[in-house]
Amino acid sequence: MSKTDLPILEQRRIEANIIKPIYEQMKAEIGADRARRIISAAITKNAIEQGAAYAKSEGGDTSLESFHALLPQWKANGALEVDMLEETETSVNYNVTRCQYAEMYQEMGLAEIGHLLSCGRDGTFCKGYDPRISLVRTQTIMQGASHCDFRYSLKDRET
């Protein structure tokens, strides 16, 4: 998927409406565990490809700063409420205190895989965008925490 003017939250809603019946059918035929593994693998692959497409659209000149500049697309229309903790050339740390993605998946009856459809993309999208960027996150609202703790860091090119 390439960049569009459609807010990311709306992109995820459209994707979830397509994935939901496929996931339900897979659960019925092969079981929930295998269905979740397949969904996770497909979403992970797509997130890496999407990150690479974003990087290519920027001419491949990526940094943590350019990556962080993408955040407003995910926050569009109040989709995320964020408390920024630190912004430097080598680290961007923030907490998400409200997540409409989680709320949307709950309303759609997809809470059991919402973390696969959205949260699972975060760490892999950045790898596709710039392999030097990594994410450490220990909790998500989607899986019941009070907030999501995003801790992005940038490694040196030499490491």
C-alpha positions as CSV (number, residue, x, y, z in Angstrom):
1,M,0.0,0.0,0.0
2,S,1.3,3.4,-0.8
3,K,0.7,6.8,0.8
4,T,-2.9,8.1,0.4
5,D,-4.8,11.1,1.7
6,L,-7.1,8.8,3.6
7,P,-6.4,8.9,7.4
8,I,-4.7,5.7,8.6
9,L,-7.6,5.0,11.0
10,E,-9.9,4.9,8.0
11,Q,-7.5,2.7,6.1
12,R,-7.4,0.3,9.0
13,R,-11.2,0.3,9.2
14,I,-11.5,-0.7,5.5
15,E,-8.8,-3.4,5.9
16,A,-10.5,-4.8,9.0
17,N,-13.8,-5.0,7.2
18,I,-12.1,-7.1,4.5
19,I,-10.1,-9.2,7.0
20,K,-12.9,-9.9,9.4
21,P,-14.9,-12.5,7.3
22,I,-11.6,-14.1,6.1
23,Y,-10.4,-14.4,9.7
24,E,-13.7,-15.8,10.8
25,Q,-13.6,-18.4,8.0
26,M,-10.0,-19.3,8.7
27,K,-10.9,-19.8,12.5
28,A,-13.7,-22.1,11.5
29,E,-11.6,-24.2,9.2
30,I,-8.1,-24.2,10.8
31,G,-8.6,-22.9,14.3
32,A,-8.0,-19.6,16.0
33,D,-4.3,-20.1,16.7
34,R,-3.3,-20.9,13.1
35,A,-5.6,-18.1,11.8
36,R,-4.0,-15.5,14.1
37,R,-0.5,-16.7,13.0
38,I,-1.4,-16.4,9.4
39,I,-2.9,-12.9,9.9
40,S,0.2,-11.9,11.9
41,A,2.6,-13.1,9.3
42,A,0.7,-11.3,6.5
43,I,0.4,-8.0,8.4
44,T,4.1,-8.1,9.3
45,K,5.1,-8.6,5.7
46,N,2.8,-5.8,4.6
47,A,4.0,-3.4,7.2
48,I,7.7,-3.9,6.2
49,E,6.7,-3.4,2.5
50,Q,4.7,-0.3,3.5
51,G,7.6,1.1,5.5
52,A,9.9,0.6,2.5
53,A,7.4,2.3,0.2
54,Y,7.3,5.3,2.5
55,A,11.1,5.5,2.6
56,K,11.3,5.2,-1.2
57,S,8.8,8.1,-1.6
58,E,11.2,10.2,0.5
59,G,14.1,9.3,-1.8
60,G,15.5,6.8,0.6
61,D,17.0,9.6,2.7
62,T,15.6,8.4,6.0
63,S,16.2,9.2,9.7
64,L,14.5,9.0,13.0
65,E,13.4,12.6,12.5
66,S,11.8,11.9,9.1
67,F,10.2,8.7,10.5
68,H,8.8,10.7,13.5
69,A,7.4,13.3,11.0
70,L,5.0,10.6,9.8
71,L,3.3,10.3,13.2
72,P,0.6,13.0,12.3
73,Q,-0.8,10.6,9.7
74,W,-1.5,8.0,12.5
75,K,-2.9,10.7,14.8
76,A,-5.2,12.3,12.1
77,N,-8.7,13.2,13.3
78,G,-7.8,12.5,16.9
79,A,-7.1,8.8,16.3
80,L,-4.3,8.8,18.9
81,E,-3.7,11.0,21.9
82,V,0.0,11.2,22.7
83,D,2.1,12.5,25.6
84,M,5.6,13.2,24.1
85,L,8.4,12.4,26.5
86,E,11.6,12.8,24.5
87,E,12.5,13.9,20.9
88,T,16.2,13.7,19.9
89,E,18.1,12.7,16.8
90,T,18.5,9.2,18.3
91,S,15.4,8.6,20.3
92,V,11.7,9.4,20.2
93,N,9.7,8.4,23.3
94,Y,6.0,8.9,23.9
95,N,3.0,7.3,25.5
96,V,-0.3,6.9,23.7
97,T,-3.0,7.6,26.2
98,R,-6.0,7.1,24.0
99,C,-6.2,4.9,20.9
100,Q,-9.2,5.0,18.6
101,Y,-7.8,2.1,16.7
102,A,-8.4,-0.1,19.8
103,E,-11.8,1.4,20.2
104,M,-12.7,0.7,16.6
105,Y,-11.5,-2.9,16.7
106,Q,-13.5,-3.5,19.9
107,E,-16.7,-2.0,18.2
108,M,-16.1,-4.2,15.1
109,G,-15.8,-7.4,17.2
110,L,-12.1,-7.7,16.3
111,A,-10.5,-7.0,19.7
112,E,-8.9,-10.5,19.7
113,I,-6.8,-9.6,16.6
114,G,-6.7,-5.8,16.8
115,H,-3.1,-6.0,18.1
116,L,-2.2,-7.9,15.0
117,L,-3.9,-5.5,12.7
118,S,-2.4,-2.3,14.1
119,C,0.0,-2.7,17.0
120,G,2.0,-5.4,15.3
121,R,2.7,-3.1,12.4
122,D,4.6,-0.5,14.5
123,G,7.9,-2.2,15.0
124,T,8.0,-3.8,11.6
125,F,6.9,-0.7,9.7
126,C,10.0,1.1,11.0
127,K,12.3,-1.8,10.0
128,G,11.0,-1.4,6.4
129,Y,11.3,2.4,6.6
130,D,14.9,2.4,8.0
131,P,16.4,-0.8,9.5
132,R,18.4,1.4,11.9
133,I,15.2,2.3,13.7
134,S,13.9,0.0,16.4
135,L,10.9,0.1,18.7
136,V,10.7,-1.2,22.2
137,R,7.1,-1.3,23.6
138,T,6.1,-3.2,26.7
139,Q,2.4,-2.6,26.7
140,T,-0.6,-1.5,24.6
141,I,-4.0,-0.2,25.2
142,M,-5.2,-2.8,22.7
143,Q,-4.1,-5.5,25.1
144,G,-5.6,-3.9,28.2
145,A,-2.9,-1.5,29.4
146,S,-3.6,2.1,30.5
147,H,-1.3,3.4,27.7
148,C,1.1,2.3,25.0
149,D,4.7,3.0,25.6
150,F,6.5,3.8,22.3
151,R,10.3,3.9,22.6
152,Y,12.0,4.4,19.2
153,S,15.8,4.5,18.9
154,L,18.2,5.0,16.0
155,K,21.4,2.9,15.8
156,D,24.5,4.1,14.1
157,R,25.0,3.0,10.5
158,E,28.2,1.2,11.6
159,T,26.4,-1.0,14.2
